[in-house]
Every structure is written in structure tokens, then in C-alpha cells.
């Protein structure tokens, strides 16, 4: 055999081996970053479970959100607001391809946005007139009236850009093809998703070949995964166990503020909770600072306000969160409540007794509920705590049986909190995770007017008025802001946290040297 033939055969053999290795490539402990979180996904419907696929960077949106809630380019590189807010024009990024190598076109985007608008969710209140394409990487959204939060909705997971031709609308748990730095590799609802890096991604390409998302585990199991090294990034940890994990030499613990609030949801039509003074008394009896220190382990998170300082338009400069048992007792006495010989409040020989629902997926909620139970007991109120699946709260809201519930409400679901506040406070019925049977006509009018308000100064003035009424009347009772506790393996570099929980930034991760 000639030398040239031998070289040629060796070259062909090496190509064959590489191709075979590529075919057999699969996730292993050395090429996969493992992510553990608390929320599962039942199917691939973006309006409900799209957050899993944007966080794992399979799906992207036209716009992104910075850490202050401002809009950033993504699949759209520019946007214009025309015709006094009734026309949004978006210029699309060139050279973007889906994971099946199809190009992203303006017509593709139009079809996806129409599908999103038909599926309600974040789009349900958007006054869509039409969505059109000019055929040259430009999308025009025409509205019947201005809608100020539209930019945030275009950045919401329900607006994710996918290849609809490969999306099975009847059987929405098969495949999902997006444009992100990772493509779906294995989808196993409701607990498991494996993704593989996409080499033709338009932006920063991933360095780690695979990532695995595992969910549905209780906090104790996630703690064990963190300690054993089976997971590399573990979200939603109980603050109580953070001290233990901080002593692990293989982990870093990251604390990140979130636009999420621990609050008491109230049925304002309940005979004991109808009066504003009663709700104010319940609020005054709570030692927020003690809860923030002892349970949440973040003293600065205590607050009697609904929204955090980062949402400056809605944050009030002057409020009080101090516990005042004497004032609370005085307000209840004014409502005709007196203590019986056993120390319980009574009116017309009926004891002040109410139920509180909460859920185990956020384990600190049960601990906070127990503290509130004790503090209200000092007032003479008997609080019965029930810990159920979180779906029990929407069910109880819907059938009217809910009395109180301790919840964790995310006001950053959509970067502009207006859309969530509209859902929570603009109608008498409220929402599953907002008010219940509470109405203030001034708040309703102001909230609806903000949808079309384009003047930032006037917007803030109205937002402040709304925040003040909610603070005064307490249709919900805030306790503290949330701080996300995340354990990150020291074998990773480049981790950063998105306060709006839109992305895990997997494509920025590298293995530590």
C-alpha cells in the first residue's frame, strides 16, 4: 500500500470515528449542567409553562428585560411606538434560524404572535386590531387603543418565538423548536427536560454541551442533591437550610432580590374581614422584622408594601411596618370584639376564628403562617392553618370558600407590574393570587387609565395613588419581599441570576478550571 493511500485511509477512518462519536454523544456527568427547581411543567403550552423553556434557553422572545425591568433587544433589534401608542413596529434580527434549521421570518413571527394572542394568558387584555408582516423582517402590531405594557408582554414567555409548523397543537407534549442557544434533546413532562447546545445560535454560543432540568422535588430532596453534588444549580431553597449549605466546600450560596412578595390574601366579603379597621388590625399584629430575621434570614426584606423599591413608580416613600398590638386591639374593640374568659375574641357569642391556606412548595410559608398564628392568637384570634397543594388556593377563590391564604405573589411575571395589578385589583372578584371581593372604584379607574398613559410623570403619580389605597385598605396584607436562595456548584463559572426569572443564562456558564 502506498503512503498516500495509507494517509487517505487513516483520514477517512478518523472521520468515521468522529461521526460515530457524534451520533453516540449523550448527556454525561462531565458534559451536563444539572438544574434543580421547584415548579413542574405539564405540557409545552407556552402560555402556561413557557417559563421552563425560556429559562432553559430553548425559546426566546422578541424583546428582553434588563435587571431594572427595562426593555432590551433580542430577536427584534429595534422597536418603534407610533400613532400615539396604537402601532408598534419591530425590526427583526437577520440570520436567526430555528433548531430545525428553518429561518426565522417576519411571517413566522406574525403567526406565532397571533397564536399567542388567541391563547389569552398575558395577551388577554391587549386590544389587538391586527398583526402584520411587510415581508422584509419587519412586524407591525396595530392596536385599537394604546396599551402601555405591550413591550413587557412581548418579553413574556407566552410570546416565545417557535416553529409552529413543528408544534403539535393537539398533543402539546411532543416537541418544541425555538431559536435559543440550547435545543430540546429530551422532554419528559412534568419533571424532566434535557437540552443540547445549538451550534448555529445567532448570539453567544454555549460552552457546556448539555443541561438537565429536574423539578418536582421537595426542598429536603433538593438540599440533598446540593450536598451530594448531583445538581449544580439549585433554586428555591428553604432559608432555614442555607446555613448548612454554606458550610459545604463545594457550593456557593447566592442571594438575589426578587419582585415577589409574601402576603396574606383575604376574602374581603368574609363577615369578620369586611371592615378596613379589622384588616388594619391584623396587619398591625404582625412582627414583620422578626419574620424576616428568624425565618427568611434577610432582615432588609420586611415590608408592609406590596411592591419592592426596585419598582419605584409603585413604591411609597412613607409607610410603617411596625408591630403595634395595642393599636390592633383598639381597632378590634371598635368593631365590637371582646375577649372571653379563655382569651378569644367574641362578638354576639361567636368566636373570631378563620382559616388560612398555604402550600409546601415554598416551605418557609408554613413557618411564616405558624408565626402569624401565634401573633394573632395574642390578639384573641384563632387561626387554623391548612397546608395543601398550591392549586387549592385558586379553587377556594373560585368557589368562594377561601377565608385567608398565605401566598408568594410574583409581580415580575411580566416585567411591568401593571398587567398583574390589573388582574389582581381591577375587578370585584380579583384574581386567584390577588384580592378577593374587594373593590375600590378609584383604584379600578386609575389602573385602567394607566394602560393608555404614555407620560411617565403622570404614570408615576397615578401608580402612587393606587399603591397608597392598597396600603391603607389592605385587600392583601404584605409581609416581606422575597430573596431567592440559590446553591451553585463551584465546578461552574459564570452564574448570574435574573430577578425576573426569564433565563438561567446557561450559555454563559463554563466549567471551572
LOLUMLUM-387287 format. One record per residue (C-alpha): residue number from 1; residue in one letter; x, y, z. Coordinates in Angstrom, 3 decimals. Each point is the difference from the previous one (the first is absolute). Layout:
BEGIN
{NUM, 'A', {X, Y, Z}}
...
//
This chain:
BEGIN
{1, 'X', {0.000, 0.000, 0.000}}
{2, 'X', {1.314, 3.411, -0.977}}
{3, 'X', {0.665, 2.654, 2.590}}
{4, 'X', {-2.675, 2.301, -1.494}}
{5, 'X', {-2.615, -2.761, 0.117}}
{6, 'X', {0.830, -0.743, 3.636}}
{7, 'X', {-0.339, 3.648, 0.936}}
{8, 'X', {-3.317, 0.203, -1.868}}
{9, 'X', {-1.348, -3.080, 1.762}}
{10, 'X', {1.100, 1.274, 3.406}}
{11, 'X', {-1.694, 3.314, -0.698}}
{12, 'X', {-3.268, -1.715, -1.030}}
{13, 'X', {0.140, -2.217, 3.080}}
{14, 'X', {0.419, 3.010, 2.297}}
{15, 'X', {-2.989, 1.677, -1.671}}
{16, 'X', {-2.046, -3.153, 0.514}}
{17, 'X', {0.953, -0.211, 3.646}}
{18, 'X', {-0.847, 3.688, 0.588}}
{19, 'X', {-3.366, -0.411, -1.702}}
{20, 'X', {-0.726, -3.102, 2.046}}
{21, 'X', {0.967, 1.805, 3.217}}
{22, 'X', {-2.257, 2.878, -0.986}}
{23, 'X', {-2.927, -2.355, -0.595}}
{24, 'X', {0.555, -1.683, 3.351}}
{25, 'X', {0.559, 3.255, 1.909}}
{26, 'X', {-2.327, 0.214, 2.932}}
{27, 'X', {-0.266, 1.783, 3.368}}
{28, 'X', {2.508, -1.169, 2.602}}
{29, 'X', {1.021, 1.359, 3.419}}
{30, 'X', {3.021, 1.657, -1.591}}
{31, 'X', {-1.770, 1.795, -2.866}}
{32, 'X', {-3.311, 0.966, 1.645}}
{33, 'X', {-0.972, 2.753, 2.401}}
{34, 'X', {-2.850, -1.136, 2.276}}
{35, 'X', {-2.647, 2.502, 1.091}}
{36, 'X', {-2.494, -0.697, 2.786}}
{37, 'X', {-3.053, 2.187, 0.644}}
{38, 'X', {-3.432, -0.276, 1.574}}
{39, 'X', {-2.538, 0.469, -2.800}}
{40, 'X', {-1.019, -2.736, -2.428}}
{41, 'X', {-1.447, 0.249, -3.517}}
{42, 'X', {-2.946, -2.069, -1.157}}
{43, 'X', {0.425, 0.628, -3.724}}
{44, 'X', {1.692, 2.335, -2.489}}
{45, 'X', {-2.684, 2.687, -0.198}}
{46, 'X', {1.950, 3.264, 0.226}}
{47, 'X', {-2.843, 2.017, 1.527}}
{48, 'X', {0.112, -2.249, 3.076}}
{49, 'X', {3.410, -1.676, 0.177}}
{50, 'X', {2.151, 2.021, -2.357}}
{51, 'X', {2.110, 1.256, 2.916}}
{52, 'X', {1.793, -3.372, 0.131}}
{53, 'X', {1.027, 0.305, -3.644}}
{54, 'X', {1.094, 3.635, 0.159}}
{55, 'X', {1.988, -0.661, 3.183}}
{56, 'X', {1.691, -2.993, -1.623}}
{57, 'X', {0.623, 2.204, -3.069}}
{58, 'X', {-1.848, -2.159, -2.507}}
{59, 'X', {-2.460, 2.779, -0.817}}
{60, 'X', {0.658, 3.722, -0.410}}
{61, 'X', {-2.236, 3.052, -0.229}}
{62, 'X', {0.089, 3.075, -2.211}}
{63, 'X', {1.060, 2.219, 2.903}}
{64, 'X', {1.989, -0.624, 3.175}}
{65, 'X', {-0.128, 1.605, 3.438}}
{66, 'X', {2.959, 1.498, 1.872}}
{67, 'X', {0.381, -0.349, 3.764}}
{68, 'X', {-1.847, 3.290, 0.564}}
{69, 'X', {-3.015, -1.071, -2.064}}
{70, 'X', {0.963, 1.978, -3.127}}
{71, 'X', {-0.421, -1.360, -3.529}}
{72, 'X', {2.984, -1.364, -1.955}}
{73, 'X', {0.392, -1.315, -3.553}}
{74, 'X', {-0.124, -3.742, -0.598}}
{75, 'X', {-1.474, -1.584, -3.131}}
{76, 'X', {-1.151, 3.529, -0.842}}
{77, 'X', {2.889, 2.445, -0.218}}
{78, 'X', {-2.149, 3.156, -0.069}}
{79, 'X', {-3.528, 1.046, 0.854}}
{80, 'X', {-1.973, 3.181, -0.607}}
{81, 'X', {-3.219, 1.198, 1.624}}
{82, 'X', {-2.053, 1.925, -2.535}}
{83, 'X', {-3.458, 1.575, -0.399}}
{84, 'X', {-0.188, 1.082, 3.677}}
{85, 'X', {0.616, -3.517, 1.237}}
{86, 'X', {-2.379, -1.859, -2.342}}
{87, 'X', {2.684, -1.358, -2.328}}
{88, 'X', {3.108, -1.969, 1.023}}
{89, 'X', {2.571, -0.709, -2.717}}
{90, 'X', {2.716, -2.607, 0.654}}
{91, 'X', {3.052, -0.581, -2.179}}
{92, 'X', {1.165, -3.612, 0.170}}
{93, 'X', {3.544, -1.256, 0.331}}
{94, 'X', {1.513, -1.427, -3.186}}
{95, 'X', {1.565, -3.463, -0.136}}
{96, 'X', {-2.079, -1.665, 2.729}}
{97, 'X', {-0.853, -3.664, -0.605}}
{98, 'X', {-2.148, -2.435, 1.935}}
{99, 'X', {1.432, -3.207, 1.421}}
{100, 'X', {-1.253, -1.838, -3.113}}
{101, 'X', {2.048, 2.416, -2.180}}
{102, 'X', {-3.046, 1.879, -1.298}}
{103, 'X', {0.523, 3.774, -0.185}}
{104, 'X', {-1.966, 2.305, 2.284}}
{105, 'X', {-2.029, 2.269, -2.276}}
{106, 'X', {-2.377, 2.856, 0.669}}
{107, 'X', {-2.904, -2.192, -1.126}}
{108, 'X', {1.053, -2.718, 2.464}}
{109, 'X', {0.013, 2.559, 2.812}}
{110, 'X', {-3.416, 1.358, -1.006}}
{111, 'X', {-1.530, -3.485, 0.167}}
{112, 'X', {1.553, -0.661, 3.414}}
{113, 'X', {-1.259, 3.304, 1.423}}
{114, 'X', {-3.489, -0.667, -1.342}}
{115, 'X', {0.081, -3.412, 1.656}}
{116, 'X', {1.139, 1.575, 3.289}}
{117, 'X', {-2.770, 2.619, -0.166}}
{118, 'X', {-2.621, -2.710, -0.598}}
{119, 'X', {1.172, -1.904, 3.090}}
{120, 'X', {-0.813, 2.856, 2.391}}
{121, 'X', {2.287, -0.087, 3.054}}
{122, 'X', {2.212, 3.093, -0.039}}
{123, 'X', {-1.662, 1.129, -3.237}}
{124, 'X', {-3.594, -0.145, 1.201}}
{125, 'X', {-0.410, 3.769, 0.530}}
{126, 'X', {2.084, 1.199, -2.955}}
{127, 'X', {-2.305, 1.914, -2.409}}
{128, 'X', {1.342, -1.659, -3.157}}
{129, 'X', {-1.286, 1.320, -3.307}}
{130, 'X', {2.382, -1.873, -2.261}}
{131, 'X', {3.511, -1.460, -0.213}}
{132, 'X', {1.673, 0.300, -3.378}}
{133, 'X', {3.274, -0.588, -1.837}}
{134, 'X', {1.464, 2.105, -2.775}}
{135, 'X', {2.043, -2.981, -1.203}}
{136, 'X', {3.322, 1.729, 0.780}}
{137, 'X', {0.841, -1.028, 3.562}}
{138, 'X', {-2.485, 2.492, 1.439}}
{139, 'X', {-3.080, -0.689, 2.135}}
{140, 'X', {-2.766, 2.527, 0.623}}
{141, 'X', {-2.426, -0.316, 2.917}}
{142, 'X', {-3.076, 2.236, -0.307}}
{143, 'X', {-2.124, 0.677, 3.078}}
{144, 'X', {-3.516, 1.350, 0.434}}
{145, 'X', {1.325, 2.170, 2.825}}
{146, 'X', {3.426, 0.597, 1.583}}
{147, 'X', {1.222, -2.771, 2.283}}
{148, 'X', {2.962, 1.108, 2.069}}
{149, 'X', {1.117, -3.500, 1.267}}
{150, 'X', {0.240, -1.552, -3.501}}
{151, 'X', {3.823, 0.087, 0.030}}
{152, 'X', {0.074, -2.091, 3.168}}
{153, 'X', {-2.506, -2.440, -1.470}}
{154, 'X', {2.195, -0.445, -3.075}}
{155, 'X', {2.762, -1.001, 2.458}}
{156, 'X', {-2.282, -2.455, 1.843}}
{157, 'X', {0.427, -3.763, -0.435}}
{158, 'X', {-3.463, -0.295, -1.584}}
{159, 'X', {1.391, 2.074, -2.897}}
{160, 'X', {2.866, -2.410, -0.652}}
{161, 'X', {0.916, -0.380, -3.671}}
{162, 'X', {-0.235, -3.632, -1.110}}
{163, 'X', {-0.379, -1.896, -3.260}}
{164, 'X', {-3.761, -0.537, 0.010}}
{165, 'X', {0.152, -2.412, -2.934}}
{166, 'X', {1.725, -2.543, 2.257}}
{167, 'X', {-2.163, 0.747, 3.040}}
{168, 'X', {-2.778, -2.533, 0.576}}
{169, 'X', {-2.886, 2.142, 1.259}}
{170, 'X', {-2.133, -3.053, 0.786}}
{171, 'X', {2.704, -1.938, 1.834}}
{172, 'X', {2.078, 2.730, 1.610}}
{173, 'X', {2.543, -2.165, 1.762}}
{174, 'X', {2.022, -1.298, -2.937}}
{175, 'X', {2.521, 2.537, -1.329}}
{176, 'X', {0.756, 3.711, 0.191}}
{177, 'X', {2.361, 1.681, -2.463}}
{178, 'X', {1.309, 3.433, 0.868}}
{179, 'X', {2.981, 2.214, -0.836}}
{180, 'X', {2.013, 0.008, 3.245}}
{181, 'X', {3.579, -1.100, 0.754}}
{182, 'X', {-1.382, -3.370, 1.142}}
{183, 'X', {-2.370, -2.336, -1.857}}
{184, 'X', {-2.347, -2.582, 1.512}}
{185, 'X', {1.699, -3.389, 0.271}}
{186, 'X', {-2.363, -1.913, 2.276}}
{187, 'X', {-3.373, 1.252, 1.264}}
{188, 'X', {-1.619, -1.983, 2.792}}
{189, 'X', {-2.881, 1.963, 1.630}}
{190, 'X', {-0.655, 0.784, 2.756}}
{191, 'X', {3.414, -0.345, 1.647}}
{192, 'X', {2.868, -0.208, -2.482}}
{193, 'X', {1.434, 1.898, -2.943}}
{194, 'X', {3.396, -0.548, -1.625}}
{195, 'X', {1.394, 2.518, -2.493}}
{196, 'X', {2.976, -0.082, -2.361}}
{197, 'X', {2.072, 2.957, -1.160}}
{198, 'X', {-0.920, 1.384, -3.406}}
{199, 'X', {3.095, 0.684, -2.077}}
{200, 'X', {-1.754, 2.339, -2.462}}
{201, 'X', {-1.285, 2.386, 2.659}}
{202, 'X', {0.090, 3.660, -1.102}}
{203, 'X', {1.466, 1.310, 3.279}}
{204, 'X', {2.410, -1.222, 2.701}}
{205, 'X', {0.379, -3.734, -0.480}}
{206, 'X', {-0.124, -2.371, 2.955}}
{207, 'X', {3.223, -1.520, 1.311}}
{208, 'X', {-1.627, -2.879, 1.899}}
{209, 'X', {-1.479, -2.649, -2.340}}
{210, 'X', {-3.119, -0.937, 2.010}}
{211, 'X', {-2.221, 1.244, 2.812}}
{212, 'X', {-2.579, -1.955, 1.966}}
{213, 'X', {-3.013, 1.514, 1.822}}
{214, 'X', {-1.462, -2.080, 2.817}}
{215, 'X', {-2.992, 1.130, 1.991}}
{216, 'X', {-2.762, -1.209, 2.288}}
{217, 'X', {2.357, -0.720, 2.881}}
{218, 'X', {-0.700, 1.152, 3.542}}
{219, 'X', {2.457, 2.471, 1.496}}
{220, 'X', {1.578, -2.744, 2.148}}
{221, 'X', {0.751, -2.049, -3.113}}
{222, 'X', {1.447, 3.037, -1.766}}
{223, 'X', {2.230, 0.618, 3.016}}
{224, 'X', {1.282, -3.580, -0.197}}
{225, 'X', {0.669, 0.443, -3.709}}
{226, 'X', {1.997, 3.131, 0.774}}
{227, 'X', {2.037, -1.712, 2.719}}
{228, 'X', {0.650, -3.107, -2.075}}
{229, 'X', {1.010, 1.927, -3.117}}
{230, 'X', {-2.733, -1.593, -2.141}}
{231, 'X', {-1.282, 3.481, -0.902}}
{232, 'X', {2.152, 2.953, -0.997}}
{233, 'X', {-2.572, 2.806, 0.388}}
{234, 'X', {-2.762, -0.339, 2.592}}
{235, 'X', {-2.713, 2.659, 0.188}}
{236, 'X', {-2.783, 0.673, 2.542}}
{237, 'X', {1.845, -1.165, 3.094}}
{238, 'X', {-1.491, 0.305, 3.463}}
{239, 'X', {1.806, 2.847, 1.836}}
{240, 'X', {0.214, -2.212, 3.093}}
{241, 'X', {2.435, -2.415, -1.702}}
{242, 'X', {2.251, 2.663, -1.513}}
{243, 'X', {2.355, -0.060, 3.003}}
{244, 'X', {0.574, -3.723, -0.523}}
{245, 'X', {0.694, 0.422, -3.702}}
{246, 'X', {2.371, 2.915, 0.579}}
{247, 'X', {2.295, -2.409, 1.812}}
{248, 'X', {0.235, -2.218, -3.077}}
{249, 'X', {3.439, 0.544, -1.594}}
{250, 'X', {-1.357, -0.811, -3.467}}
{251, 'X', {-2.758, 2.646, -0.048}}
{252, 'X', {-0.499, 3.735, -0.286}}
{253, 'X', {-3.247, 1.493, 1.338}}
{254, 'X', {-1.465, 2.897, -1.989}}
{255, 'X', {-2.638, 2.363, 1.402}}
{256, 'X', {-2.035, 1.982, -2.518}}
{257, 'X', {-2.891, 2.401, 0.517}}
{258, 'X', {-3.199, -0.745, -1.894}}
{259, 'X', {-3.096, 2.039, -0.922}}
{260, 'X', {-2.011, -2.527, 2.022}}
{261, 'X', {-1.860, 0.590, 3.256}}
{262, 'X', {-1.070, -2.242, 2.874}}
{263, 'X', {-3.526, 1.160, 0.769}}
{264, 'X', {-3.300, -0.995, 1.586}}
{265, 'X', {-2.834, -0.271, -2.497}}
{266, 'X', {-3.347, 0.874, 1.597}}
{267, 'X', {-3.648, -0.548, -0.832}}
{268, 'X', {-1.230, 3.558, 0.551}}
{269, 'X', {-3.615, -1.184, -0.044}}
{270, 'X', {0.524, -2.268, 3.006}}
{271, 'X', {-2.079, 1.381, 2.887}}
{272, 'X', {3.074, 0.278, 2.260}}
{273, 'X', {2.222, 1.579, -2.674}}
{274, 'X', {-2.353, 2.458, -1.683}}
{275, 'X', {1.002, 3.028, 2.032}}
{276, 'X', {3.200, 1.839, -0.898}}
{277, 'X', {0.782, 0.480, 3.692}}
{278, 'X', {-0.003, -3.762, 0.561}}
{279, 'X', {2.431, -0.565, -2.862}}
{280, 'X', {2.177, 2.805, 1.346}}
{281, 'X', {-0.033, -1.651, 3.428}}
{282, 'X', {1.106, -3.326, -1.457}}
{283, 'X', {2.857, 1.786, -1.752}}
{284, 'X', {1.073, 1.902, 3.135}}
{285, 'X', {0.235, -3.268, 1.973}}
{286, 'X', {2.704, -1.433, -2.298}}
{287, 'X', {3.664, 0.280, 0.952}}
{288, 'X', {1.414, 0.258, -3.512}}
{289, 'X', {3.532, 0.747, 1.137}}
{290, 'X', {0.053, -3.095, 2.183}}
{291, 'X', {-1.268, -2.160, -2.863}}
{292, 'X', {2.578, 1.428, -2.395}}
{293, 'X', {2.835, -0.663, 2.432}}
{294, 'X', {-0.999, -3.359, 1.490}}
{295, 'X', {-1.603, -1.745, -2.986}}
{296, 'X', {0.927, 1.755, -3.233}}
{297, 'X', {3.519, 0.788, 1.310}}
{298, 'X', {-0.050, 3.348, -1.831}}
{299, 'X', {-0.762, 2.872, 2.415}}
{300, 'X', {-0.231, 2.569, -2.795}}
{301, 'X', {-2.850, -1.873, -1.691}}
{302, 'X', {-2.698, 0.896, 2.576}}
{303, 'X', {-2.671, 2.344, -1.366}}
{304, 'X', {-3.655, 0.969, 0.241}}
{305, 'X', {0.015, 1.061, -3.670}}
{306, 'X', {-1.069, -2.121, -2.914}}
{307, 'X', {2.807, 0.849, -2.429}}
{308, 'X', {3.760, 0.316, 0.645}}
{309, 'X', {2.184, 3.126, -0.367}}
{310, 'X', {1.240, -1.255, -3.378}}
{311, 'X', {-3.487, 0.757, -1.361}}
{312, 'X', {0.388, 3.674, 0.828}}
{313, 'X', {-3.225, 1.258, -1.611}}
{314, 'X', {-1.964, -2.158, 2.415}}
{315, 'X', {2.133, 0.335, 3.136}}
{316, 'X', {-1.187, 2.381, 2.730}}
{317, 'X', {2.552, 2.148, 1.818}}
{318, 'X', {-1.858, 0.073, 3.321}}
{319, 'X', {-1.577, -3.099, 1.506}}
{320, 'X', {0.277, -1.872, 3.281}}
{321, 'X', {0.505, -3.711, 0.561}}
{322, 'X', {0.370, 0.137, 3.791}}
{323, 'X', {-1.922, -2.472, 2.116}}
{324, 'X', {-2.493, 1.757, 2.322}}
{325, 'X', {-2.110, -2.422, 2.037}}
{326, 'X', {-1.629, 2.763, 2.056}}
{327, 'X', {-1.241, 1.821, -3.099}}
{328, 'X', {-1.138, -3.278, -1.557}}
{329, 'X', {-2.026, -0.899, 3.101}}
{330, 'X', {-1.528, 3.474, 0.058}}
{331, 'X', {-1.169, -0.294, -3.626}}
{332, 'X', {-1.611, -3.383, 0.681}}
{333, 'X', {-1.725, 1.323, 3.118}}
{334, 'X', {-1.475, 2.768, -2.168}}
{335, 'X', {-1.538, -2.739, -2.137}}
{336, 'X', {-1.751, -1.505, 3.030}}
{337, 'X', {2.400, -2.859, 0.687}}
{338, 'X', {0.660, -0.843, 3.654}}
{339, 'X', {2.080, -2.774, 1.598}}
{340, 'X', {-1.715, -2.866, 1.783}}
{341, 'X', {1.427, -1.659, 3.110}}
{342, 'X', {2.146, -2.278, -2.191}}
{343, 'X', {1.618, 2.990, -1.704}}
{344, 'X', {-1.767, -0.384, -3.364}}
{345, 'X', {-1.771, 2.897, -1.668}}
{346, 'X', {-3.785, -0.285, -0.249}}
{347, 'X', {-2.847, 1.990, -1.451}}
{348, 'X', {-3.617, -1.021, 0.592}}
{349, 'X', {1.339, -3.169, 1.651}}
{350, 'X', {1.819, -1.022, -3.198}}
{351, 'X', {3.763, -0.479, 0.159}}
{352, 'X', {2.348, 1.765, -2.460}}
{353, 'X', {1.292, -3.110, -1.768}}
{354, 'X', {1.273, -0.160, -3.591}}
{355, 'X', {1.867, -2.409, -2.240}}
{356, 'X', {3.243, 0.571, -1.886}}
{357, 'X', {1.142, -2.019, -3.004}}
{358, 'X', {3.640, -0.264, -1.048}}
{359, 'X', {2.123, -2.468, -1.972}}
{360, 'X', {3.192, -2.059, 0.493}}
{361, 'X', {1.780, 0.811, -3.276}}
{362, 'X', {1.392, 3.084, 1.788}}
{363, 'X', {0.770, -1.536, 3.400}}
{364, 'X', {0.619, 3.317, 1.781}}
{365, 'X', {-3.679, 0.910, -0.473}}
{366, 'X', {-1.130, -2.607, 2.520}}
{367, 'X', {2.490, 1.372, 2.526}}
{368, 'X', {-1.165, 3.575, -0.593}}
{369, 'X', {-3.626, -1.125, 0.337}}
{370, 'X', {0.783, -1.589, 3.389}}
{371, 'X', {1.536, 3.267, 1.245}}
{372, 'X', {-3.055, 1.962, -1.182}}
{373, 'X', {-2.226, -2.559, 1.718}}
{374, 'X', {1.775, 0.683, 3.292}}
{375, 'X', {-0.050, 3.780, -0.413}}
{376, 'X', {-3.698, 0.090, -0.867}}
{377, 'X', {-0.650, -2.287, 2.964}}
{378, 'X', {1.417, 2.758, 2.201}}
{379, 'X', {-2.762, 2.220, -1.387}}
{380, 'X', {-2.568, -2.691, 0.782}}
{381, 'X', {-0.464, -1.294, -3.544}}
{382, 'X', {0.032, -3.744, -0.653}}
{383, 'X', {1.727, -0.776, -3.300}}
{384, 'X', {-0.220, -3.505, -1.467}}
{385, 'X', {2.771, -0.798, -2.486}}
{386, 'X', {-0.467, -2.448, -2.854}}
{387, 'X', {2.977, -1.014, -2.158}}
{388, 'X', {-1.134, -1.254, -3.401}}
{389, 'X', {1.139, -0.072, -3.609}}
{390, 'X', {0.234, 3.554, -1.331}}
{391, 'X', {-2.917, -0.698, -2.375}}
{392, 'X', {-2.306, -0.007, 3.049}}
{393, 'X', {0.225, 3.805, 0.160}}
{394, 'X', {-1.372, 0.716, -3.505}}
{395, 'X', {-2.696, -2.631, 0.616}}
{396, 'X', {-1.031, 1.585, 3.320}}
{397, 'X', {0.034, 3.460, -1.604}}
{398, 'X', {-2.205, -1.242, -2.821}}
{399, 'X', {-2.596, -1.750, 2.181}}
{400, 'X', {-0.015, 2.765, 2.630}}
{401, 'X', {1.134, -2.178, 2.914}}
{402, 'X', {3.349, 1.737, 0.528}}
{403, 'X', {0.311, 2.066, 3.190}}
{404, 'X', {3.721, 0.805, 0.056}}
{405, 'X', {3.075, -1.427, -1.746}}
{406, 'X', {3.706, 0.590, 0.444}}
{407, 'X', {1.500, 0.287, -3.460}}
{408, 'X', {3.125, 0.976, -1.913}}
{409, 'X', {-1.132, 2.352, -2.782}}
{410, 'X', {2.351, 0.680, -2.894}}
{411, 'X', {-0.458, 3.539, -1.316}}
{412, 'X', {2.763, -0.554, -2.546}}
{413, 'X', {-1.887, -2.667, -1.990}}
{414, 'X', {-0.199, 2.766, -2.576}}
{415, 'X', {2.711, 2.618, 0.479}}
{416, 'X', {-2.520, 2.847, 0.259}}
{417, 'X', {-2.050, -0.770, 3.148}}
{418, 'X', {-3.014, 1.829, -1.443}}
{419, 'X', {-1.304, -3.093, -1.775}}
{420, 'X', {0.118, -2.044, 3.227}}
{421, 'X', {-1.564, 2.821, 2.030}}
{422, 'X', {-2.792, 0.329, -2.557}}
{423, 'X', {-0.695, -3.685, 0.426}}
{424, 'X', {0.144, 0.194, 3.799}}
{425, 'X', {-1.834, 3.240, 0.828}}
{426, 'X', {-2.065, 1.343, -2.928}}
{427, 'X', {-3.151, -2.047, 0.642}}
{428, 'X', {-2.093, -0.988, 3.001}}
{429, 'X', {0.844, -3.686, -0.373}}
{430, 'X', {3.742, 0.740, -0.112}}
{431, 'X', {2.204, -2.931, -1.019}}
{432, 'X', {1.221, -3.373, 1.251}}
{433, 'X', {3.144, 1.591, 1.460}}
{434, 'X', {-1.280, 3.531, 0.606}}
{435, 'X', {-2.902, 1.653, 1.780}}
{436, 'X', {-3.344, -1.710, 0.554}}
{437, 'X', {-3.354, 1.777, 0.228}}
{438, 'X', {1.641, 3.389, 0.395}}
{439, 'X', {-0.705, 2.988, -2.185}}
{440, 'X', {1.115, 3.606, 0.058}}
{441, 'X', {-1.414, 1.978, -2.916}}
{442, 'X', {2.873, 2.484, 0.079}}
{443, 'X', {2.571, -2.808, -0.228}}
{444, 'X', {-1.924, -1.680, -2.815}}
{445, 'X', {-0.215, 3.256, -1.971}}
{446, 'X', {3.659, 0.867, 0.530}}
{447, 'X', {1.236, -3.479, -0.929}}
{448, 'X', {-1.952, 0.003, -3.248}}
{449, 'X', {1.194, 3.504, -0.859}}
{450, 'X', {3.643, -1.060, 0.402}}
{451, 'X', {-0.370, -2.429, -2.900}}
{452, 'X', {-0.076, 2.941, -2.426}}
{453, 'X', {2.179, 2.427, 2.003}}
{454, 'X', {3.178, 0.850, -1.909}}
{455, 'X', {1.181, 2.918, 2.189}}
{456, 'X', {2.447, -1.498, 2.575}}
{457, 'X', {-0.604, 2.792, 2.551}}
{458, 'X', {-3.775, -0.416, -0.077}}
{459, 'X', {0.448, -3.782, 0.034}}
{460, 'X', {1.978, 0.164, 3.244}}
{461, 'X', {-2.488, 2.386, 1.625}}
{462, 'X', {-2.854, -2.384, -0.693}}
{463, 'X', {2.034, -3.058, 1.044}}
{464, 'X', {0.783, 1.687, 3.326}}
{465, 'X', {-3.697, 0.674, 0.615}}
{466, 'X', {-0.841, -3.649, -0.644}}
{467, 'X', {2.816, -1.215, 2.267}}
{468, 'X', {-1.208, 2.288, 2.800}}
{469, 'X', {-3.582, -1.311, -0.126}}
{470, 'X', {1.183, -3.621, 0.025}}
{471, 'X', {2.281, 0.783, 2.938}}
{472, 'X', {-2.834, 1.712, 1.922}}
{473, 'X', {-2.861, -2.410, -0.699}}
{474, 'X', {2.042, -3.240, -0.002}}
{475, 'X', {-1.939, -2.225, -2.402}}
{476, 'X', {3.170, -2.091, 0.370}}
{477, 'X', {2.463, 0.314, 2.881}}
{478, 'X', {3.673, 0.010, -1.085}}
{479, 'X', {2.564, -1.537, 2.356}}
{480, 'X', {3.357, 0.155, -1.766}}
{481, 'X', {1.722, 0.015, -3.361}}
{482, 'X', {1.523, -3.173, -1.280}}
{483, 'X', {3.682, -0.831, -0.213}}
{484, 'X', {0.931, -2.925, -2.226}}
{485, 'X', {2.475, -2.399, 1.617}}
{486, 'X', {2.012, -1.919, -2.598}}
{487, 'X', {2.740, -2.567, 0.511}}
{488, 'X', {2.569, -0.119, -2.814}}
{489, 'X', {2.684, -2.641, -0.400}}
{490, 'X', {3.563, 1.275, 0.058}}
{491, 'X', {0.692, -2.064, -3.109}}
{492, 'X', {-1.864, 2.766, -1.905}}
{493, 'X', {1.092, 3.500, -0.974}}
{494, 'X', {-2.179, 2.780, -1.383}}
{495, 'X', {-3.243, -0.496, 1.917}}
{496, 'X', {-2.245, 3.041, 0.296}}
{497, 'X', {-3.590, 0.343, 1.118}}
{498, 'X', {-2.847, 1.620, -1.919}}
{499, 'X', {-2.330, 1.790, 2.492}}
{500, 'X', {-2.860, -0.399, -2.483}}
{501, 'X', {0.768, -3.732, -0.243}}
{502, 'X', {-0.102, -0.003, -3.802}}
{503, 'X', {3.342, -1.722, -0.614}}
{504, 'X', {2.586, -2.138, 1.753}}
{505, 'X', {2.712, 1.402, -2.326}}
{506, 'X', {1.267, -3.521, -0.637}}
{507, 'X', {1.942, 1.126, -3.060}}
{508, 'X', {2.197, 2.154, 2.250}}
{509, 'X', {1.078, -2.897, 2.199}}
{510, 'X', {3.382, -1.677, -0.235}}
{511, 'X', {1.705, -2.759, 1.972}}
{512, 'X', {2.374, 1.274, 2.670}}
{513, 'X', {3.619, -0.784, -0.801}}
//
